[in-house]
Amino acid sequence: MTTKQSDTADGAGPAGGFSAGGAQPHAGDAGPVGRSTDGEAPSSGVTGRDGAAEAAREQATGVPDGIGSTDNRQAGATAPDGPAAELTAAGQSATGPAGGDATTKTRPGAAATKTGPGAAATKTGPGDPGAADKPAKPGQDGDAGKHEKTADGGAGTAGAAGGKDTSAEGTEPADRWSAFGPAPDPVLSRPRRAVRAAGRFLIHEWTLATVASLVLAVLMTWPTLRYPRYTLPQDYWDPSLQSWQMAWSGHILRTDPGQLWHSNTFFPDSWSFAFSDTLLGYAPAGLLGNGPEDALLRYNILFVLAHALATLGAYALARQLGAGRIGGAVAGVAYAYAPWLLAQAGHLHIISNGGIPLALAMLARGHGWSLRYGYRPRRRHAGWAFAGWLVAAWQLSLGFGIGLPFAYLLATVVLVSTVIWFARRWVVRPVKRPFGGRLLLANVLGGVLFAAVGALLAVPYFKVAELHPNAERTLGEISLYSPPATGFFTAPAESRIWGPLHEGARAALPWHPEMTLLPGYALYALAAGGLFFSVWRVRHRIFLLAGVLVTMALAMGTRLLDGRFTYVPLFDYLPGWSGLRTPGRLMLWTTLLLGLLAAGAVTAFCARVREVAAGRVPPWPGPWLRLATLLPLLLVVVEGLNTTPHPVVPQQPAVMRTVDGPMLVLPSSQALDQPVMLWSTSRFQDMVNGGSGFTPRSQAQIRDASVSFPDPLSIDYLRQLGVKNVVVLPGRLAGTPWEGILDRPTDGLGVTREEVDGAVVYRL
């Protein structure tokens, strides 16, 4: 199978933006000048030399080609040289709709007669006393005297001919020679040019890919957008926290950006916004709207968009590396809708992973590098490289949960690429390989920006680790979340296809929400096929397989050989790695690599289908062959179907819109406080309540002290902290340590008690 055949296997042309992923190599990289490189026969029309001839003609005549004249350039490109060419010119000037003067071409010694507008050009032989007015027929020698007789031996016939032309005006036959050259392109008006440009944009590959990703995201996450102001996907615990995070970042950027990291929750602790991944990259969306309902709407919209971006990003990466369109679609869908991600539906910072493959695709595009075609210097583009660094920085701002491994991967890629570059240039193969000053500048500026964003975001987290030592994870805690090998073949309960069938396997897992890591059986099968049948080179398949095995070993945490040679060294020596709690989320990288292996197999399969179809009449795939090429994509989509619940979020109590802070809302716990954080988005008053990845000791002490509230000790303690109001929600007290709080007297305690819209408020 040739490269050209495999490139066009599924109708894949060059990608509009990520052209390295297109089916054909660049004209400057392969193929001689003037030869087609896209698999089609070279055109028989005008070559590149016609541009100079056209410019010279326009300069001599003052009239651009194709405006008010016959396109002689195009006709000349197909007509032979010599006498036939002369007759062609004569025939065009005599019979064509020329609006100006026409000059006839004659043989040596013949007289050239210049006729006026509307007159026919005459052609005379040597020594012929009379001139025949009838134009010469093609193929004749031009000796008109031997074939035609004049009316009175003079030039009077010219007038007759002129009269004949005049009478035939408006009904003049088409030029027979115009069939040998294309007609000049019409001059379009500005509105028509705009409509044509809009049409090209609408049918462009990347426009269609974006729209398809959005439509698929809406369908695959349905009914997320059915009641977006009242429901949340999976549960309303962590999603409520993350809805508050986006609302807080937008609110504080409008009011007091300097207090970004000191949120209104976890009073009186500081740096509380850094108690968990912040989703700070979504802060611009937080600038819009106010209150809990707008926060829920914002979350649900971004939840759907995150799936669309993940699909589009993985598709762009596969296309840039050299996969076809269907292969890229398989990689994109498998990456965004892998069954194991269904268990993470309540963690938007994990679902928001599309910036990872998109940044890698942009960086590869900017450096002119493709897995299939290697390094092509003429495809370098500094703008794409810098944009890749920007997207990488934005991805990092969403959280270190998946951003930290991404940052270390980029650092490793930069280091290894630099070493290989200099080794090839100066040691192994001392051949100058161009890089470019612009690209170097883009990498330096982009890399510095990425590092600066990471450093600035890391400062609050290191501060939290210093103030709250219990925020750092221990190896014992990592062991609790480390999945066994069976987790790679077990689907979460939210999987529509495999969920009910794997109920027994999930029961055997210690903590199945973080240990059901099935990326999809269809993806496993396609990736396994890609090891033997693929458009990737053998060494690249081995490299991808090694990446799959390494990331799987890391995702097992301390389960594999106690992690001594896999996870524990990273935990001990890489800064920030000790803050990661769940090793299984590294399955994200396994899924991406499996998707690339599958994309190579599907692209090769589509190429084979086109080879088989080439022998058919007509030479294109029939319906069954087309269905066969779409079957892998269909299998991956079906395996990503879900039964994710969308519970209704508890309605905000009216008291949360009236009571000032600092306040304490009872009952309080890790889970109960997360909806309370969402309720505070109307006023963002300071409150003791808050839920995150860990519980600060000060908050635990307040909860313990408030169990006996109202009593003198708890009231004095809360007053010392600065708490002014305690709000009790009677409907949430059942089964909690505060169940009997409303039966306790407040006489002599110096507090007032009142009921406000179904809640009880104690004013200290």
C-alpha positions in Angstrom: 0.0 0.0 0.0 1.5 3.3 -1.1 1.6 6.4 1.0 -0.7 8.2 -1.5 -3.3 5.4 -1.3 -3.3 5.3 2.4 -3.5 9.1 2.7 -6.7 9.2 0.7 -8.2 6.1 2.2 -11.3 7.6 3.7 -11.5 10.7 1.6 -9.1 12.6 3.8 -7.7 15.7 2.3 -5.2 17.9 4.0 -6.5 19.2 7.2 -7.2 22.9 7.0 -5.4 24.1 10.0 -3.4 21.0 11.0 -2.2 20.3 7.5 0.4 17.8 8.5 -2.4 15.5 9.4 -3.7 15.7 5.9 -3.5 12.9 3.5 -0.9 14.4 1.2 2.6 15.7 2.0 3.4 19.2 1.2 4.4 20.1 -2.3 7.8 21.3 -1.2 8.4 18.1 0.7 7.8 15.5 -2.0 7.3 15.5 -5.7 8.9 17.4 -8.5 7.9 20.9 -9.5 4.8 21.0 -11.6 3.8 17.5 -10.6 0.6 16.7 -8.7 1.1 15.5 -5.1 -2.5 14.9 -4.1 -3.1 11.8 -6.1 -4.6 13.4 -9.1 -3.2 13.8 -12.6 -1.5 17.0 -13.3 -3.6 19.6 -15.1 -3.2 20.1 -18.9 -4.0 23.8 -18.6 -1.8 26.7 -17.8 1.4 26.2 -15.9 3.1 28.5 -13.4 4.9 30.3 -16.2 1.7 31.8 -17.4 1.6 34.2 -14.4 4.6 36.2 -15.8 3.2 36.2 -19.3 -0.2 37.4 -18.0 1.4 40.2 -16.0 3.4 41.3 -19.1 0.3 41.3 -21.3 -1.6 43.3 -18.8 1.2 45.9 -18.6 1.3 46.2 -22.4 -2.5 46.4 -22.9 -3.6 47.9 -19.7 -6.5 45.4 -19.6 -6.4 42.5 -17.1 -6.8 39.1 -18.6 -10.4 37.9 -18.8 -12.0 41.3 -18.8 -13.6 42.3 -22.2 -11.4 40.0 -24.3 -10.9 36.4 -25.3 -8.6 34.5 -23.0 -5.8 34.0 -25.6 -3.5 32.8 -22.9 -5.6 29.8 -22.1 -6.3 29.1 -25.8 -2.6 29.4 -26.5 -1.8 27.0 -23.8 -3.6 24.2 -25.7 -3.0 25.2 -29.4 0.1 23.9 -31.2 2.8 26.1 -32.5 3.5 27.0 -36.2 1.0 27.6 -39.0 -1.9 26.1 -37.1 -1.3 28.7 -34.3 -1.3 31.5 -36.9 -4.6 30.3 -38.3 -6.0 30.0 -34.8 -5.2 33.6 -34.1 -6.7 34.6 -37.5 -9.8 32.6 -36.8 -10.3 34.1 -33.4 -9.8 37.7 -34.7 -12.2 37.1 -37.6 -15.0 35.2 -36.0 -14.6 35.9 -32.3 -16.5 38.7 -30.5 -13.6 41.1 -30.4 -14.5 44.6 -29.4 -11.3 46.2 -30.6 -9.1 46.2 -33.6 -7.8 42.9 -34.9 -4.5 42.4 -36.8 -4.1 39.4 -39.1 -1.0 37.3 -39.2 0.4 36.6 -42.7 3.1 34.5 -44.1 6.4 36.0 -45.0 6.0 38.5 -47.7 2.3 38.9 -47.3 0.7 42.2 -46.5 -1.0 42.6 -43.1 -4.2 44.5 -43.4 -5.6 46.1 -40.3 -9.3 46.3 -40.2 -11.6 48.5 -38.2 -14.1 47.6 -35.6 -16.6 45.0 -36.8 -14.6 44.3 -40.0 -13.2 41.0 -40.8 -9.4 40.6 -41.0 -8.1 39.8 -44.5 -5.3 37.5 -45.5 -3.5 37.8 -48.8 -1.0 35.7 -50.6 2.2 37.0 -52.3 1.5 38.9 -55.4 -2.3 38.6 -55.1 -3.8 41.8 -56.4 -7.1 41.3 -54.7 -8.0 40.5 -51.2 -10.5 37.9 -50.2 -12.7 39.2 -47.4 -13.8 35.8 -46.3 -11.8 34.5 -43.4 -9.5 31.7 -44.0 -10.6 28.2 -43.0 -8.7 26.3 -40.5 -6.1 24.1 -42.1 -5.7 26.2 -45.3 -2.4 27.9 -46.2 -4.0 31.2 -46.3 -3.8 31.6 -50.1 -7.3 33.0 -50.4 -6.9 33.9 -54.1 -6.8 30.2 -55.1 -10.1 29.4 -53.4 -12.3 32.4 -53.6 -13.3 35.0 -56.2 -13.8 38.7 -55.4 -16.9 40.6 -56.6 -15.0 43.4 -58.5 -11.3 42.6 -57.8 -10.9 45.3 -55.3 -11.4 46.0 -51.6 -15.1 46.7 -52.1 -15.9 43.3 -50.7 -14.6 44.5 -47.5 -17.5 46.8 -47.2 -19.8 44.0 -48.1 -18.3 41.9 -45.5 -18.6 44.7 -43.0 -22.3 45.1 -43.9 -22.7 41.4 -43.4 -21.1 41.5 -40.0 -23.3 44.4 -39.1 -26.5 42.6 -40.1 -25.4 39.5 -38.2 -24.7 41.5 -35.0 -26.2 39.9 -32.0 -26.4 36.5 -33.6 -22.7 35.9 -34.1 -21.8 32.2 -33.7 -19.6 31.1 -30.8 -15.9 30.8 -31.3 -15.1 27.2 -32.2 -11.6 27.5 -30.7 -12.9 28.5 -27.3 -13.6 24.8 -26.6 -9.8 24.2 -26.4 -9.4 26.6 -23.4 -11.5 27.3 -20.2 -13.5 30.5 -20.2 -12.2 33.3 -18.0 -13.5 33.3 -14.5 -16.4 35.7 -14.0 -15.7 38.8 -11.8 -17.9 38.3 -8.7 -19.4 41.1 -6.8 -18.5 41.6 -3.2 -21.7 40.1 -1.8 -21.2 37.0 -4.0 -17.6 36.7 -2.9 -18.8 36.9 0.8 -21.4 34.2 0.2 -18.9 31.9 -1.5 -16.3 32.4 1.3 -19.0 31.7 3.9 -19.9 28.5 2.0 -16.3 27.4 1.9 -16.1 28.0 5.7 -19.3 26.0 6.4 -18.1 22.9 4.6 -14.5 23.1 5.8 -13.3 20.0 7.7 -12.7 21.8 10.9 -16.1 23.5 10.9 -17.8 20.2 10.3 -15.6 18.6 13.0 -16.5 21.3 15.5 -20.2 21.1 14.8 -20.2 17.3 14.9 -18.4 17.4 18.3 -21.0 19.8 19.7 -23.9 17.8 18.5 -22.5 14.5 19.7 -21.7 16.1 23.1 -25.3 17.3 23.5 -26.6 13.8 22.6 -24.2 11.8 24.7 -24.6 13.9 27.8 -28.4 14.2 27.5 -30.4 15.2 29.6 -27.9 17.6 30.9 -29.3 20.5 29.0 -33.0 19.5 29.5 -33.3 21.3 32.9 -29.9 23.1 33.2 -31.0 25.5 36.0 -32.2 22.8 38.3 -30.2 19.5 37.8 -26.6 18.4 37.9 -25.0 15.3 36.3 -24.3 12.3 38.6 -24.9 14.0 42.0 -25.1 17.4 43.6 -22.1 17.1 45.9 -18.9 17.8 44.0 -20.7 19.5 41.1 -22.2 22.0 43.6 -18.7 22.7 44.8 -17.4 23.3 41.3 -20.4 25.4 40.4 -19.5 27.6 43.3 -15.9 27.7 42.3 -16.7 29.2 38.8 -19.1 31.6 40.3 -16.6 32.8 43.0 -13.8 33.3 40.5 -16.0 35.5 38.3 -17.4 37.4 41.2 -14.1 38.2 42.8 -12.5 39.2 39.5 -15.2 41.8 39.2 -15.1 43.1 42.7 -11.7 42.5 44.4 -9.2 40.4 42.3 -6.6 40.6 45.1 -8.7 38.4 47.3 -9.1 35.6 44.7 -7.4 32.9 46.9 -9.2 33.9 50.1 -12.8 32.8 49.4 -15.9 33.3 51.4 -15.9 29.7 52.6 -13.9 27.9 55.3 -14.0 31.0 57.5 -11.7 32.0 59.2 -9.1 30.1 57.2 -7.1 31.9 54.4 -6.1 30.5 51.0 -9.3 28.5 51.0 -9.8 28.7 47.3 -6.7 26.5 46.9 -8.2 23.7 49.0 -9.0 21.9 45.7 -8.6 22.2 42.0 -10.1 25.6 41.1 -11.2 25.5 37.5 -9.8 29.0 37.3 -9.6 28.7 33.5 -13.4 29.0 33.4 -13.4 32.3 35.3 -14.5 34.3 32.2 -17.7 32.3 32.2 -18.1 33.1 35.9 -18.4 36.8 35.0 -21.8 36.1 33.6 -24.9 35.6 35.8 -25.5 35.7 39.5 -27.0 33.3 42.0 -27.4 29.5 42.2 -29.5 29.0 39.2 -27.1 30.8 36.9 -24.3 28.8 38.5 -26.0 25.6 37.6 -26.7 26.7 34.1 -23.0 27.7 33.7 -21.9 24.3 35.0 -24.1 22.3 32.7 -23.2 24.2 29.6 -19.5 23.9 30.4 -20.0 20.2 31.1 -21.3 19.6 27.6 -18.6 21.9 26.0 -15.9 20.0 27.9 -16.9 16.8 26.2 -17.0 18.5 22.8 -13.5 20.0 23.3 -12.2 16.6 24.3 -13.5 15.0 21.1 -12.3 17.8 18.9 -8.9 17.9 20.6 -8.2 14.2 20.2 -9.5 14.3 16.6 -7.1 17.2 15.8 -4.1 15.3 17.4 -4.8 12.1 15.4 -5.2 14.1 12.2 -2.0 16.0 12.8 -0.1 12.8 13.4 -1.3 11.4 10.1 -4.6 9.6 10.7 -7.5 9.8 8.3 -10.8 11.4 9.1 -12.6 8.3 10.3 -9.5 7.2 12.3 -9.3 10.6 13.9 -13.0 10.5 14.8 -12.5 7.1 16.4 -9.7 8.5 18.5 -11.7 11.6 19.5 -14.8 9.7 20.5 -12.9 7.1 22.4 -11.0 9.7 24.3 -14.0 11.8 25.3 -16.6 9.0 26.0 -14.5 6.1 27.4 -16.6 4.1 29.8 -14.3 4.8 32.8 -14.9 8.5 32.5 -18.6 8.0 33.2 -17.6 7.5 36.9 -15.9 10.9 36.8 -19.0 12.7 35.5 -19.2 14.6 38.8 -15.6 15.9 38.5 -15.6 18.7 35.9 -11.9 19.2 36.4 -11.3 15.6 35.1 -13.8 15.8 32.3 -12.2 19.1 31.1 -9.2 17.4 29.5 -9.6 18.5 25.9 -6.9 21.1 26.1 -4.3 18.3 26.5 -4.6 16.7 23.0 -5.4 20.1 21.4 -2.3 21.7 22.8 -0.2 18.7 21.6 -1.7 18.9 18.1 -1.0 22.6 17.9 2.6 22.2 19.1 3.2 19.4 16.6 1.6 21.5 13.8 3.8 24.5 14.7 6.9 22.4 14.5 6.0 20.7 11.3 6.1 17.3 12.9 3.9 14.3 12.2 4.1 10.7 13.4 3.5 9.5 9.9 5.7 11.9 7.9 8.2 12.9 10.4 9.8 16.4 10.5 9.0 18.6 7.6 10.6 22.0 7.9 8.4 23.7 5.4 5.4 23.1 7.5 6.7 24.9 10.5 4.5 27.7 11.8 5.5 29.8 14.8 1.9 30.9 15.4 0.6 27.4 15.9 3.4 26.6 18.3 2.7 29.7 20.4 -1.0 28.9 20.4 -0.2 25.4 21.6 1.6 26.8 24.6 -1.3 29.1 25.4 -3.8 26.2 25.3 -1.5 24.2 27.5 -1.3 27.0 30.0 -5.1 27.3 30.0 -5.4 23.5 30.6 -3.1 23.8 33.6 -5.2 26.6 35.0 -8.2 24.2 35.3 -6.4 22.2 38.0 -3.4 20.2 38.8 -5.3 16.9 39.1 -4.6 16.2 35.5 -2.6 19.3 34.7 0.4 18.3 36.8 1.2 15.1 34.8 0.6 17.1 31.6 3.2 19.7 32.8 5.8 17.0 33.5 5.1 15.4 30.2 5.7 18.6 28.3 8.9 19.2 30.2 10.1 15.7 29.3 9.2 16.2 25.6 11.0 19.5 25.5 14.1 18.0 27.1 14.2 14.8 25.0 13.5 16.7 21.8 16.3 19.1 22.4 18.8 16.4 23.1 17.8 14.4 20.0 17.9 17.5 17.9 21.4 18.4 18.8 22.6 14.8 18.7 21.3 14.3 15.1 22.7 17.6 14.0 26.2 17.4 15.5 26.9 13.8 16.3 24.8 11.1 14.5 24.0 12.9 11.3 25.8 16.3 11.0 23.3 17.7 8.6 21.9 21.1 9.0 18.2 20.8 9.9 16.5 24.2 9.8 14.5 25.3 12.8 13.9 29.0 12.4 14.3 32.0 14.6 10.5 32.7 14.8 9.8 29.2 16.0 12.5 29.4 18.5 11.1 32.7 19.8 7.6 31.3 20.0 8.8 28.3 22.0 10.8 30.4 24.4 8.0 32.9 25.0 5.3 30.1 25.1 7.4 28.0 27.4 8.1 30.9 29.8 4.4 31.8 29.8 3.5 28.2 30.6 6.0 27.9 33.3 4.9 31.3 34.8 1.3 30.2 34.9 2.3 27.0 36.6 4.5 28.7 39.1 1.9 31.3 40.0 -0.8 28.7 40.4 1.5 26.5 42.6 2.2 29.2 45.1 -1.2 29.1 46.9 -1.1 25.3 47.0 2.4 25.2 48.6 1.0 27.8 51.1 -1.9 25.5 51.9 0.5 22.5 52.3 2.5 24.6 54.7 -0.5 25.8 56.8 -2.4 22.5 56.6 0.0 19.5 56.7 -3.0 17.1 56.6 -3.7 18.4 53.0 -0.8 16.3 51.6 -1.5 12.7 50.7 0.3 9.7 52.3 1.2 6.5 50.7 -1.3 4.8 52.8 -4.1 7.0 51.4 -2.8 6.4 47.9 -3.1 2.6 48.5 -6.7 3.0 49.3 -7.4 4.5 45.8 -5.0 2.2 43.9 -6.9 -0.1 41.6 -6.1 -3.7 40.8 -5.5 -5.0 37.3 -9.1 -6.2 37.1 -10.2 -2.5 37.2 -8.9 -2.1 33.6 -11.7 -4.5 32.5 -14.5 -3.3 34.8 -17.0 -0.6 33.8 -18.7 1.8 36.1 -22.4 1.5 37.0 -23.2 4.4 34.7 -22.2 2.5 31.6 -25.4 1.6 29.7 -23.8 -1.4 27.9 -21.5 -2.9 30.6 -22.8 -1.4 33.9 -25.3 -4.1 34.8 -23.1 -6.9 33.6 -20.1 -5.8 35.7 -22.0 -5.4 39.0 -20.3 -8.4 40.6 -16.8 -7.2 39.5 -17.4 -3.8 40.9 -18.4 -5.3 44.3 -15.0 -6.9 44.5 -13.2 -3.5 44.2 -12.4 -1.6 47.4 -13.5 1.8 46.1 -15.2 1.2 42.7 -15.8 4.9 41.8 -12.1 5.4 41.2 -11.2 1.8 40.2 -13.5 1.0 37.3 -11.1 1.9 34.5 -12.4 0.2 31.4 -11.5 2.3 28.4 -13.8 0.2 26.2 -13.5 -3.3 24.7 -13.9 -2.0 21.2 -11.0 0.4 21.8 -8.9 -2.5 23.1 -9.7 -4.6 20.0 -9.0 -1.7 17.6 -5.7 -0.9 19.4 -4.6 -4.5 19.3 -5.3 -4.6 15.6 -3.3 -1.4 15.2 -0.2 -3.2 16.5 -0.2 -5.4 13.3 -2.1 -3.5 10.7 -1.6 0.3 10.7 -0.4 3.3 8.9 2.1 4.0 11.7 5.6 2.6 11.3 6.5 -0.4 13.4 8.7 1.6 15.8 5.9 4.1 16.4 3.5 1.3 17.2 6.1 -0.1 19.7 6.4 3.4 21.2 2.7 3.7 21.6 2.4 0.3 23.2 5.1 1.1 25.6 3.3 4.3 26.6 0.1 2.3 27.2 1.9 -0.2 29.5 3.7 2.5 31.4 0.6 4.6 32.0 -1.3 1.5 33.1 1.4 0.7 35.6 1.3 4.2 37.0 -2.5 4.2 37.1 -2.3 1.1 39.4 -0.5 3.2 42.1 0.9 1.0 44.8 -0.8 -2.1 43.6 2.0 -3.1 41.2 5.0 -4.3 43.2 4.0 -1.8 45.9 4.7 1.0 43.5 8.5 0.8 44.2 9.5 1.2 40.6 6.5 3.0 39.3 4.4 5.4 41.4 6.4 5.8 44.6 9.5 7.4 43.0 7.2 10.0 41.4 5.5 10.5 44.8 8.8 11.0 46.6 10.7 13.1 44.2 8.4 15.1 41.9 7.2 18.4 43.4 3.5 18.4 43.8 2.9 14.8 43.0 2.2 14.0 46.7 -1.0 16.1 46.4 -2.5 13.7 43.9 -4.9 11.3 45.6 -6.2 9.0 42.9 -3.6 7.2 40.6 -6.4 5.8 38.5 -7.0 9.1 36.7 -3.8 8.6 34.8 -5.9 6.3 32.7 -6.6 9.4 30.7 -3.2 9.0 29.0 -3.7 5.3 28.4 -7.0 6.1 26.7 -5.4 8.7 24.4 -2.6 6.3 23.4 -5.0 3.5 22.7 -7.0 5.9 20.6 -4.0 6.7 18.5 -3.2 3.0 17.9 -6.9 2.5 16.9 -6.7 5.5 14.6 -3.8 4.0 12.7 -5.6 0.7 12.3 -8.8 2.3 11.1 -6.9 4.6 8.6 -5.1 1.6 7.1 -8.4 -0.3 6.9 -10.0 2.6 5.0 -7.1 2.7 2.7 -7.6 -1.0 1.9 -11.2 -0.4 1.2 -10.4 2.2 -1.3 -7.9 -0.1 -3.0 -10.6 -2.8 -3.3 -13.1 -0.2 -4.6 -10.6 1.0 -7.2 -11.3 -2.1 -9.3 -15.1 -1.6 -9.2 -17.2 0.1 -11.8 -17.9 2.8 -10.8 -14.6 3.1 -8.8 -15.9 4.0 -5.4 -16.9 2.0 -2.3 -20.4 0.5 -2.3 -22.8 0.9 0.7 -21.5 -2.2 2.5 -17.9 -1.1 2.2 -18.8 2.4 3.4 -20.7 0.9 6.4 -17.6 -1.3 7.2 -15.4 1.8 7.5 -17.9 3.4 9.9 -18.4 0.3 12.0 -15.4 1.0 14.3 -16.7 4.5 15.0 -20.2 3.2 15.7 -18.9 0.6 18.2 -16.9 3.2 20.1 -19.9 5.6 20.3 -22.3 2.8 21.5 -19.8 1.7 24.2 -19.8 5.3 25.5 -23.6 5.4 26.1 -24.5 6.1 29.7 -27.2 6.1 32.3 -25.8 9.0 34.4 -28.4 10.3 36.8 -29.3 14.0 36.9 -30.7 14.7 40.4 -32.5 18.0 41.2 -30.4 20.3 43.3 -31.9 21.3 46.7 -33.5 24.7 46.3 -31.7 27.7 48.0 -33.3 28.6 51.3 -34.5 32.2 51.3 -32.5 32.9 54.5 -29.3 32.6 52.4 -30.3 35.8 50.6 -30.9 37.9 53.7 -28.6 36.8 56.6 -25.1 38.4 56.8 -21.9 36.8 57.5 -19.7 35.5 59.0 -22.2 32.7 59.5 -22.3 29.0 60.3 -25.0 26.8 58.6 -26.0 23.7 60.6 -25.9 20.8 60.1 -22.4 20.8 58.6 -20.3 18.1 57.0 -18.1 17.5 54.0 -21.1 16.5 51.7 -23.7 18.8 53.3 -21.6 21.9 53.0 -21.2 21.7 49.2 -24.7 22.7 48.4 -24.4 25.4 51.0 -21.5 26.8 49.1 -23.6 26.9 46.0 -26.4 28.7 47.9 -24.0 31.5 49.0 -23.5 32.6 45.3 -26.2 35.2 45.8 -24.3 37.3 48.2 -21.0 35.5 48.8 -21.1 36.2 52.6 -18.4 34.7 54.7 -19.2 31.3 56.2 -17.6 28.5 58.1 -19.0 25.9 55.8 -17.0 24.4 53.0 -16.2 21.1 51.3 -13.0 20.2 49.5 -10.5 17.4 49.1 -9.5 17.6 52.8 -11.0 19.0 56.0 -9.0 21.7 57.7 -8.5 21.2 61.4 -10.0 24.5 62.3 -13.2 23.5 60.5 -13.3 20.1 62.2 -12.9 21.8 65.6 -15.8 24.2 64.9 -18.1 21.4 63.9 -17.2 19.5 67.1 -17.8 22.6 69.2 -21.2 23.3 67.5 -22.6 19.9 68.3 -23.7 21.2 71.7 -24.9 24.6 70.4 -26.5 26.6 71.9 -24.5 26.5 75.1 -22.1 28.9 76.7 -18.9 27.1 75.5 -19.9 26.9 71.9 -21.3 30.4 71.8 -18.1 31.9 73.3 -16.0 29.9 70.9 -17.9 31.1 67.9 -17.8 34.7 69.1 -14.0 34.5 69.4 -13.8 33.3 65.8 -15.9 36.2 64.6 -19.1 34.3 63.7 -22.2 36.5 64.0 -25.0 34.3 62.9 -25.9 30.6 63.1 -28.5 29.3 60.6 -30.2 26.1 61.3 -32.1 24.3 58.5 -34.7 22.0 60.2 -35.3 19.9 57.1 -31.7 18.6 57.1 -31.3 17.8 60.8 -32.6 14.2 60.8 -29.8 11.7 61.4 -27.2 14.3 62.2 -25.5 15.2 65.5 -27.5 18.4 65.6 -30.9 16.6 65.5 -32.1 18.0 68.9 -30.6 21.5 68.5 -34.0 23.3 68.2 -35.2 21.9 71.6 -32.4 23.6 73.6 -33.2 26.8 75.4 -31.4 30.1 74.8 -32.3 32.0 78.0 -29.4 33.8 79.6 -27.0 33.1 76.7 -27.1 36.6 75.2 -28.4 35.4 71.8 -31.6 36.0 69.9 -33.5 33.4 68.0 -35.9 34.0 65.2 -37.5 32.1 62.3 -36.8 33.4 58.8 -38.6 31.7 55.9 -38.6 28.2 57.5 -35.1 28.5 58.9 -34.0 29.3 62.5 -31.4 32.1 62.9 -29.4 32.6 66.1 -27.8 36.0 66.3 -24.7 36.1 68.4 
